[in-house]
Amino acid sequence: MTKPDTLSAGTGRASARIVGLGTALPDRVVTNDELSGTLDTSDEWITARTGIKQRHIGGTTAGLATQACAAALADAG
């Protein structure tokens, strides 16, 4: 068995920087009032205990990632 070749540390430096940011949320918004119609609760009860007034529901991970990437590229110029 032969000894593997060794690698020498390079003299150059790799660098990276963030030049754009992007986010995405599902289009469908469900409010506490909507939930209170199907659950035995109220907007006030949910808000007092969680601080949540509405939530975004739906959307696939791939779809949201695509939207966020497009927004990041646009932000980067």
Gaussian input, Z-matrix of N, CA and C with variables (Angstrom, degrees):
# hf/3-21g

backbone

0 1
 N
 C     1     B1
 C     2     B2     1     A1
 N     3     B3     2     A2     1     D1
 C     4     B4     3     A3     2     D2
 C     5     B5     4     A4     3     D3
 N     6     B6     5     A5     4     D4
 C     7     B7     6     A6     5     D5
 C     8     B8     7     A7     6     D6
 N     9     B9     8     A8     7     D7
 C    10    B10     9     A9     8     D8
 C    11    B11    10    A10     9     D9
 N    12    B12    11    A11    10    D10
 C    13    B13    12    A12    11    D11
 C    14    B14    13    A13    12    D12
 N    15    B15    14    A14    13    D13
 C    16    B16    15    A15    14    D14
 C    17    B17    16    A16    15    D15
 N    18    B18    17    A17    16    D16
 C    19    B19    18    A18    17    D17
 C    20    B20    19    A19    18    D18
 N    21    B21    20    A20    19    D19
 C    22    B22    21    A21    20    D20
 C    23    B23    22    A22    21    D21
 N    24    B24    23    A23    22    D22
 C    25    B25    24    A24    23    D23
 C    26    B26    25    A25    24    D24
 N    27    B27    26    A26    25    D25
 C    28    B28    27    A27    26    D26
 C    29    B29    28    A28    27    D27
 N    30    B30    29    A29    28    D28
 C    31    B31    30    A30    29    D29
 C    32    B32    31    A31    30    D30
 N    33    B33    32    A32    31    D31
 C    34    B34    33    A33    32    D32
 C    35    B35    34    A34    33    D33
 N    36    B36    35    A35    34    D34
 C    37    B37    36    A36    35    D35
 C    38    B38    37    A37    36    D36
 N    39    B39    38    A38    37    D37
 C    40    B40    39    A39    38    D38
 C    41    B41    40    A40    39    D39
 N    42    B42    41    A41    40    D40
 C    43    B43    42    A42    41    D41
 C    44    B44    43    A43    42    D42
 N    45    B45    44    A44    43    D43
 C    46    B46    45    A45    44    D44
 C    47    B47    46    A46    45    D45
 N    48    B48    47    A47    46    D46
 C    49    B49    48    A48    47    D47
 C    50    B50    49    A49    48    D48
 N    51    B51    50    A50    49    D49
 C    52    B52    51    A51    50    D50
 C    53    B53    52    A52    51    D51
 N    54    B54    53    A53    52    D52
 C    55    B55    54    A54    53    D53
 C    56    B56    55    A55    54    D54
 N    57    B57    56    A56    55    D55
 C    58    B58    57    A57    56    D56
 C    59    B59    58    A58    57    D57
 N    60    B60    59    A59    58    D58
 C    61    B61    60    A60    59    D59
 C    62    B62    61    A61    60    D60
 N    63    B63    62    A62    61    D61
 C    64    B64    63    A63    62    D62
 C    65    B65    64    A64    63    D63
 N    66    B66    65    A65    64    D64
 C    67    B67    66    A66    65    D65
 C    68    B68    67    A67    66    D66
 N    69    B69    68    A68    67    D67
 C    70    B70    69    A69    68    D68
 C    71    B71    70    A70    69    D69
 N    72    B72    71    A71    70    D70
 C    73    B73    72    A72    71    D71
 C    74    B74    73    A73    72    D72
 N    75    B75    74    A74    73    D73
 C    76    B76    75    A75    74    D74
 C    77    B77    76    A76    75    D75
 N    78    B78    77    A77    76    D76
 C    79    B79    78    A78    77    D77
 C    80    B80    79    A79    78    D78
 N    81    B81    80    A80    79    D79
 C    82    B82    81    A81    80    D80
 C    83    B83    82    A82    81    D81
 N    84    B84    83    A83    82    D82
 C    85    B85    84    A84    83    D83
 C    86    B86    85    A85    84    D84
 N    87    B87    86    A86    85    D85
 C    88    B88    87    A87    86    D86
 C    89    B89    88    A88    87    D87
 N    90    B90    89    A89    88    D88
 C    91    B91    90    A90    89    D89
 C    92    B92    91    A91    90    D90
 N    93    B93    92    A92    91    D91
 C    94    B94    93    A93    92    D92
 C    95    B95    94    A94    93    D93
 N    96    B96    95    A95    94    D94
 C    97    B97    96    A96    95    D95
 C    98    B98    97    A97    96    D96
 N    99    B99    98    A98    97    D97
 C   100   B100    99    A99    98    D98
 C   101   B101   100   A100    99    D99
 N   102   B102   101   A101   100   D100
 C   103   B103   102   A102   101   D101
 C   104   B104   103   A103   102   D102
 N   105   B105   104   A104   103   D103
 C   106   B106   105   A105   104   D104
 C   107   B107   106   A106   105   D105
 N   108   B108   107   A107   106   D106
 C   109   B109   108   A108   107   D107
 C   110   B110   109   A109   108   D108
 N   111   B111   110   A110   109   D109
 C   112   B112   111   A111   110   D110
 C   113   B113   112   A112   111   D111
 N   114   B114   113   A113   112   D112
 C   115   B115   114   A114   113   D113
 C   116   B116   115   A115   114   D114
 N   117   B117   116   A116   115   D115
 C   118   B118   117   A117   116   D116
 C   119   B119   118   A118   117   D117
 N   120   B120   119   A119   118   D118
 C   121   B121   120   A120   119   D119
 C   122   B122   121   A121   120   D120
 N   123   B123   122   A122   121   D121
 C   124   B124   123   A123   122   D122
 C   125   B125   124   A124   123   D123
 N   126   B126   125   A125   124   D124
 C   127   B127   126   A126   125   D125
 C   128   B128   127   A127   126   D126
 N   129   B129   128   A128   127   D127
 C   130   B130   129   A129   128   D128
 C   131   B131   130   A130   129   D129
 N   132   B132   131   A131   130   D130
 C   133   B133   132   A132   131   D131
 C   134   B134   133   A133   132   D132
 N   135   B135   134   A134   133   D133
 C   136   B136   135   A135   134   D134
 C   137   B137   136   A136   135   D135
 N   138   B138   137   A137   136   D136
 C   139   B139   138   A138   137   D137
 C   140   B140   139   A139   138   D138
 N   141   B141   140   A140   139   D139
 C   142   B142   141   A141   140   D140
 C   143   B143   142   A142   141   D141
 N   144   B144   143   A143   142   D142
 C   145   B145   144   A144   143   D143
 C   146   B146   145   A145   144   D144
 N   147   B147   146   A146   145   D145
 C   148   B148   147   A147   146   D146
 C   149   B149   148   A148   147   D147
 N   150   B150   149   A149   148   D148
 C   151   B151   150   A150   149   D149
 C   152   B152   151   A151   150   D150
 N   153   B153   152   A152   151   D151
 C   154   B154   153   A153   152   D152
 C   155   B155   154   A154   153   D153
 N   156   B156   155   A155   154   D154
 C   157   B157   156   A156   155   D155
 C   158   B158   157   A157   156   D156
 N   159   B159   158   A158   157   D157
 C   160   B160   159   A159   158   D158
 C   161   B161   160   A160   159   D159
 N   162   B162   161   A161   160   D160
 C   163   B163   162   A162   161   D161
 C   164   B164   163   A163   162   D162
 N   165   B165   164   A164   163   D163
 C   166   B166   165   A165   164   D164
 C   167   B167   166   A166   165   D165
 N   168   B168   167   A167   166   D166
 C   169   B169   168   A168   167   D167
 C   170   B170   169   A169   168   D168
 N   171   B171   170   A170   169   D169
 C   172   B172   171   A171   170   D170
 C   173   B173   172   A172   171   D171
 N   174   B174   173   A173   172   D172
 C   175   B175   174   A174   173   D173
 C   176   B176   175   A175   174   D174
 N   177   B177   176   A176   175   D175
 C   178   B178   177   A177   176   D176
 C   179   B179   178   A178   177   D177
 N   180   B180   179   A179   178   D178
 C   181   B181   180   A180   179   D179
 C   182   B182   181   A181   180   D180
 N   183   B183   182   A182   181   D181
 C   184   B184   183   A183   182   D182
 C   185   B185   184   A184   183   D183
 N   186   B186   185   A185   184   D184
 C   187   B187   186   A186   185   D185
 C   188   B188   187   A187   186   D186
 N   189   B189   188   A188   187   D187
 C   190   B190   189   A189   188   D188
 C   191   B191   190   A190   189   D189
 N   192   B192   191   A191   190   D190
 C   193   B193   192   A192   191   D191
 C   194   B194   193   A193   192   D192
 N   195   B195   194   A194   193   D193
 C   196   B196   195   A195   194   D194
 C   197   B197   196   A196   195   D195
 N   198   B198   197   A197   196   D196
 C   199   B199   198   A198   197   D197
 C   200   B200   199   A199   198   D198
 N   201   B201   200   A200   199   D199
 C   202   B202   201   A201   200   D200
 C   203   B203   202   A202   201   D201
 N   204   B204   203   A203   202   D202
 C   205   B205   204   A204   203   D203
 C   206   B206   205   A205   204   D204
 N   207   B207   206   A206   205   D205
 C   208   B208   207   A207   206   D206
 C   209   B209   208   A208   207   D207
 N   210   B210   209   A209   208   D208
 C   211   B211   210   A210   209   D209
 C   212   B212   211   A211   210   D210
 N   213   B213   212   A212   211   D211
 C   214   B214   213   A213   212   D212
 C   215   B215   214   A214   213   D213
 N   216   B216   215   A215   214   D214
 C   217   B217   216   A216   215   D215
 C   218   B218   217   A217   216   D216
 N   219   B219   218   A218   217   D217
 C   220   B220   219   A219   218   D218
 C   221   B221   220   A220   219   D219
 N   222   B222   221   A221   220   D220
 C   223   B223   222   A222   221   D221
 C   224   B224   223   A223   222   D222
 N   225   B225   224   A224   223   D223
 C   226   B226   225   A225   224   D224
 C   227   B227   226   A226   225   D225
 N   228   B228   227   A227   226   D226
 C   229   B229   228   A228   227   D227
 C   230   B230   229   A229   228   D228

   B1=1.4438
   B2=1.5273
   B3=1.3280
   B4=1.4573
   B5=1.5143
   B6=1.3078
   B7=1.4583
   B8=1.5330
   B9=1.3494
   B10=1.4704
   B11=1.5247
   B12=1.3095
   B13=1.4604
   B14=1.5234
   B15=1.3129
   B16=1.4685
   B17=1.5194
   B18=1.3052
   B19=1.4588
   B20=1.5144
   B21=1.3025
   B22=1.4586
   B23=1.5172
   B24=1.3213
   B25=1.4632
   B26=1.5179
   B27=1.3235
   B28=1.4542
   B29=1.5179
   B30=1.3029
   B31=1.4606
   B32=1.5227
   B33=1.3158
   B34=1.4617
   B35=1.5230
   B36=1.3165
   B37=1.4598
   B38=1.5164
   B39=1.2884
   B40=1.4594
   B41=1.5245
   B42=1.3154
   B43=1.4591
   B44=1.5173
   B45=1.2952
   B46=1.4608
   B47=1.5175
   B48=1.3207
   B49=1.4581
   B50=1.5158
   B51=1.3010
   B52=1.4602
   B53=1.5185
   B54=1.3207
   B55=1.4628
   B56=1.5238
   B57=1.3222
   B58=1.4600
   B59=1.5158
   B60=1.3078
   B61=1.4631
   B62=1.5200
   B63=1.3146
   B64=1.4568
   B65=1.5159
   B66=1.3162
   B67=1.4611
   B68=1.5245
   B69=1.3170
   B70=1.4670
   B71=1.5217
   B72=1.3095
   B73=1.4617
   B74=1.5228
   B75=1.3287
   B76=1.4629
   B77=1.5248
   B78=1.3238
   B79=1.4641
   B80=1.5240
   B81=1.3167
   B82=1.4652
   B83=1.5243
   B84=1.3340
   B85=1.4605
   B86=1.5258
   B87=1.3309
   B88=1.4612
   B89=1.5251
   B90=1.3219
   B91=1.4664
   B92=1.5244
   B93=1.3246
   B94=1.4608
   B95=1.5210
   B96=1.3262
   B97=1.4669
   B98=1.5281
   B99=1.3337
   B100=1.4647
   B101=1.5269
   B102=1.3277
   B103=1.4606
   B104=1.5210
   B105=1.3175
   B106=1.4640
   B107=1.5260
   B108=1.3254
   B109=1.4567
   B110=1.5184
   B111=1.3408
   B112=1.4622
   B113=1.5256
   B114=1.3139
   B115=1.4620
   B116=1.5223
   B117=1.3058
   B118=1.4613
   B119=1.5287
   B120=1.3345
   B121=1.4608
   B122=1.5172
   B123=1.3250
   B124=1.4651
   B125=1.5217
   B126=1.3182
   B127=1.4611
   B128=1.5221
   B129=1.3125
   B130=1.4644
   B131=1.5305
   B132=1.3285
   B133=1.4624
   B134=1.5274
   B135=1.3323
   B136=1.4686
   B137=1.5240
   B138=1.3313
   B139=1.4639
   B140=1.5221
   B141=1.3290
   B142=1.4662
   B143=1.5250
   B144=1.3152
   B145=1.4579
   B146=1.5238
   B147=1.3143
   B148=1.4712
   B149=1.5187
   B150=1.3289
   B151=1.4581
   B152=1.5219
   B153=1.3258
   B154=1.4641
   B155=1.5212
   B156=1.3363
   B157=1.4616
   B158=1.5298
   B159=1.3219
   B160=1.4591
   B161=1.5110
   B162=1.3192
   B163=1.4518
   B164=1.5233
   B165=1.3413
   B166=1.4659
   B167=1.5220
   B168=1.3336
   B169=1.4603
   B170=1.5228
   B171=1.3216
   B172=1.4558
   B173=1.5087
   B174=1.2808
   B175=1.4567
   B176=1.5172
   B177=1.3029
   B178=1.4618
   B179=1.5175
   B180=1.3018
   B181=1.4593
   B182=1.5243
   B183=1.3180
   B184=1.4672
   B185=1.5234
   B186=1.3153
   B187=1.4616
   B188=1.5200
   B189=1.3326
   B190=1.4657
   B191=1.5268
   B192=1.3274
   B193=1.4653
   B194=1.5224
   B195=1.3220
   B196=1.4617
   B197=1.5252
   B198=1.3328
   B199=1.4683
   B200=1.5291
   B201=1.3323
   B202=1.4623
   B203=1.5261
   B204=1.3249
   B205=1.4724
   B206=1.5219
   B207=1.3215
   B208=1.4655
   B209=1.5236
   B210=1.3306
   B211=1.4650
   B212=1.5268
   B213=1.3258
   B214=1.4645
   B215=1.5225
   B216=1.3210
   B217=1.4692
   B218=1.5261
   B219=1.3251
   B220=1.4660
   B221=1.5243
   B222=1.3251
   B223=1.4608
   B224=1.5281
   B225=1.3299
   B226=1.4619
   B227=1.5255
   B228=1.3459
   B229=1.4630
   B230=1.4796
   A1=108.51
   A2=117.17
   A3=120.71
   A4=110.31
   A5=114.61
   A6=121.46
   A7=108.83
   A8=118.12
   A9=119.20
   A10=111.21
   A11=115.68
   A12=120.48
   A13=109.54
   A14=115.66
   A15=119.84
   A16=108.82
   A17=115.32
   A18=121.07
   A19=109.84
   A20=116.18
   A21=120.72
   A22=109.15
   A23=115.41
   A24=119.51
   A25=108.73
   A26=116.07
   A27=120.77
   A28=111.53
   A29=114.96
   A30=119.11
   A31=111.90
   A32=117.21
   A33=120.17
   A34=111.47
   A35=115.38
   A36=121.00
   A37=109.57
   A38=114.69
   A39=119.47
   A40=107.62
   A41=116.43
   A42=118.74
   A43=109.39
   A44=114.18
   A45=120.79
   A46=107.94
   A47=115.77
   A48=119.70
   A49=109.22
   A50=115.47
   A51=121.34
   A52=107.58
   A53=116.30
   A54=120.21
   A55=112.97
   A56=117.13
   A57=120.02
   A58=110.91
   A59=115.53
   A60=121.97
   A61=109.70
   A62=116.11
   A63=120.37
   A64=110.90
   A65=116.04
   A66=122.04
   A67=109.05
   A68=115.42
   A69=120.59
   A70=108.88
   A71=115.64
   A72=123.00
   A73=108.70
   A74=117.15
   A75=118.58
   A76=110.12
   A77=116.80
   A78=121.63
   A79=113.27
   A80=117.27
   A81=120.11
   A82=110.68
   A83=116.40
   A84=123.15
   A85=108.32
   A86=116.31
   A87=121.74
   A88=107.69
   A89=115.89
   A90=121.06
   A91=110.48
   A92=115.10
   A93=120.25
   A94=111.11
   A95=117.08
   A96=120.03
   A97=110.88
   A98=116.56
   A99=119.68
   A100=110.93
   A101=116.76
   A102=120.31
   A103=111.81
   A104=116.87
   A105=119.63
   A106=111.60
   A107=117.11
   A108=120.34
   A109=113.12
   A110=117.01
   A111=120.39
   A112=112.79
   A113=117.15
   A114=121.39
   A115=109.55
   A116=116.85
   A117=121.50
   A118=108.89
   A119=116.03
   A120=121.88
   A121=108.86
   A122=116.76
   A123=120.97
   A124=109.68
   A125=114.92
   A126=121.05
   A127=110.04
   A128=117.02
   A129=121.52
   A130=111.38
   A131=117.08
   A132=121.24
   A133=110.29
   A134=116.85
   A135=121.13
   A136=110.63
   A137=117.04
   A138=121.08
   A139=111.47
   A140=117.18
   A141=120.92
   A142=111.89
   A143=117.85
   A144=120.91
   A145=114.25
   A146=117.06
   A147=119.16
   A148=114.13
   A149=116.99
   A150=120.32
   A151=112.69
   A152=116.74
   A153=121.43
   A154=109.61
   A155=116.10
   A156=121.18
   A157=111.86
   A158=115.67
   A159=121.27
   A160=108.83
   A161=115.93
   A162=120.82
   A163=109.21
   A164=114.74
   A165=121.68
   A166=107.65
   A167=116.04
   A168=120.71
   A169=109.93
   A170=114.82
   A171=120.76
   A172=111.60
   A173=115.22
   A174=120.31
   A175=110.27
   A176=115.49
   A177=119.96
   A178=109.24
   A179=115.82
   A180=120.33
   A181=110.43
   A182=116.66
   A183=120.66
   A184=110.99
   A185=117.04
   A186=120.22
   A187=112.47
   A188=116.02
   A189=119.83
   A190=111.00
   A191=116.76
   A192=120.36
   A193=110.85
   A194=116.91
   A195=121.18
   A196=110.80
   A197=116.70
   A198=120.62
   A199=111.01
   A200=116.98
   A201=120.85
   A202=111.24
   A203=116.99
   A204=120.49
   A205=111.31
   A206=116.60
   A207=120.22
   A208=110.31
   A209=116.77
   A210=120.28
   A211=111.08
   A212=117.68
   A213=121.24
   A214=111.33
   A215=116.64
   A216=119.87
   A217=111.10
   A218=116.77
   A219=120.09
   A220=110.27
   A221=116.83
   A222=121.35
   A223=111.43
   A224=116.03
   A225=120.67
   A226=112.05
   A227=115.70
   A228=119.11
   A229=110.20
   D1=131.73
   D2=-178.20
   D3=-94.81
   D4=152.70
   D5=178.67
   D6=-74.79
   D7=133.72
   D8=179.51
   D9=-67.91
   D10=151.52
   D11=176.98
   D12=-62.42
   D13=147.05
   D14=176.79
   D15=-98.31
   D16=151.04
   D17=178.86
   D18=-102.74
   D19=139.11
   D20=176.37
   D21=-94.15
   D22=146.01
   D23=177.12
   D24=-66.52
   D25=134.93
   D26=179.26
   D27=-77.41
   D28=163.12
   D29=179.26
   D30=-92.62
   D31=-18.33
   D32=-179.28
   D33=-82.46
   D34=162.72
   D35=178.22
   D36=-120.85
   D37=131.61
   D38=173.88
   D39=-85.32
   D40=145.89
   D41=178.57
   D42=-139.91
   D43=157.63
   D44=178.07
   D45=-146.86
   D46=154.78
   D47=175.62
   D48=-150.60
   D49=154.51
   D50=177.62
   D51=-89.36
   D52=122.88
   D53=-178.52
   D54=-115.27
   D55=-6.85
   D56=178.54
   D57=-158.50
   D58=148.85
   D59=177.91
   D60=-124.95
   D61=149.40
   D62=177.13
   D63=-148.72
   D64=146.69
   D65=177.16
   D66=-134.32
   D67=164.32
   D68=176.46
   D69=-152.53
   D70=144.69
   D71=175.32
   D72=-130.12
   D73=148.61
   D74=174.40
   D75=-59.89
   D76=149.28
   D77=-177.35
   D78=-70.44
   D79=-33.33
   D80=-174.17
   D81=-77.74
   D82=124.57
   D83=178.17
   D84=-111.17
   D85=130.06
   D86=176.73
   D87=-115.56
   D88=122.28
   D89=-179.94
   D90=-90.18
   D91=165.63
   D92=175.90
   D93=-62.45
   D94=-35.39
   D95=177.84
   D96=-60.65
   D97=-39.95
   D98=177.41
   D99=-64.34
   D100=-40.76
   D101=179.15
   D102=-66.16
   D103=-35.96
   D104=-178.08
   D105=-65.71
   D106=-18.50
   D107=176.19
   D108=-73.26
   D109=-26.20
   D110=-178.52
   D111=-110.72
   D112=-18.18
   D113=179.86
   D114=-115.79
   D115=156.79
   D116=179.21
   D117=-83.98
   D118=72.32
   D119=-178.11
   D120=-156.27
   D121=-177.92
   D122=179.03
   D123=-139.36
   D124=164.24
   D125=176.66
   D126=-56.95
   D127=-44.90
   D128=-177.97
   D129=-62.47
   D130=-42.16
   D131=-178.85
   D132=-62.89
   D133=-48.07
   D134=-179.22
   D135=-64.17
   D136=-46.66
   D137=-178.01
   D138=-62.89
   D139=-42.63
   D140=-178.76
   D141=-63.55
   D142=-34.30
   D143=-175.40
   D144=-93.77
   D145=-25.64
   D146=-175.73
   D147=-121.56
   D148=-22.41
   D149=-174.35
   D150=80.23
   D151=0.24
   D152=-177.79
   D153=-89.31
   D154=129.51
   D155=177.40
   D156=-107.51
   D157=-28.00
   D158=178.28
   D159=-156.79
   D160=161.73
   D161=178.02
   D162=-141.49
   D163=152.42
   D164=177.63
   D165=-95.13
   D166=131.73
   D167=-175.31
   D168=-128.22
   D169=143.06
   D170=174.74
   D171=98.66
   D172=-171.97
   D173=-178.29
   D174=84.02
   D175=140.49
   D176=177.25
   D177=-91.00
   D178=157.02
   D179=177.17
   D180=-58.61
   D181=-43.45
   D182=-179.52
   D183=-64.30
   D184=-42.30
   D185=179.51
   D186=-64.78
   D187=-43.57
   D188=178.83
   D189=-67.13
   D190=-39.17
   D191=178.23
   D192=-63.46
   D193=-40.31
   D194=178.33
   D195=-62.35
   D196=-44.91
   D197=178.34
   D198=-63.12
   D199=-44.07
   D200=-179.46
   D201=-65.39
   D202=-39.63
   D203=177.97
   D204=-64.67
   D205=-42.69
   D206=178.23
   D207=-61.92
   D208=-41.14
   D209=178.34
   D210=-65.81
   D211=-38.58
   D212=178.70
   D213=-66.29
   D214=-41.30
   D215=178.12
   D216=-65.55
   D217=-40.56
   D218=177.57
   D219=-64.87
   D220=-39.70
   D221=179.18
   D222=-65.47
   D223=-33.50
   D224=-179.35
   D225=-73.92
   D226=-19.33
   D227=179.86
   D228=88.07

